[in-house]
Amino acid sequence: MRIKINFTKNNKPVPIQNYSLLNSYIHTCLGKNNKYHDSKDKKGFYNISNMQGGQRIDGTNLLDFKDGAYFCVSAFQDDIKIIDLLIAGINENPEFGFGMKFTEIEFIYE
């Protein structure tokens, strides 16, 4: 299963190297010490894309998401509980940072 998580535009520039910020946000949404953190069980694996929708600000290592941002999360089909946990966590933690706030989740059916 795959979901696309959408956010509003930013009001502060976002570092190009933002994957650790994104990963931290996901860990916050999943909650402390959950079974998916550093899981060795293949059923616990999930994948996070990079933040999409930004444009580099000329002469900097910063991005502007003037039309909003999104990223995708994929999980094994037989363990979609992580998606439920993530959705609940995102609703409790709607602010990503840099002025970006969660707007909606789209389910991607493949």
DASUL-V41428 format. One line per field, one symbol per residue. burial: I if it has 24 or more other ideal C-beta (glycine too) atoms within 12 Angstrom, else O. Layout:
BEGIN
burial->???
END
This chain:
BEGIN
burial->IIIIIIIIIIOOIIOOOIOOIIIOIIOOIIOOOOOIOOOOOOOOOIOIOOIOIIOOOOOOOOIIIOOIIIIIIIIOOOOOOIIOIIIOIIOOOOOIIIOIIIOOIOOOOO
END
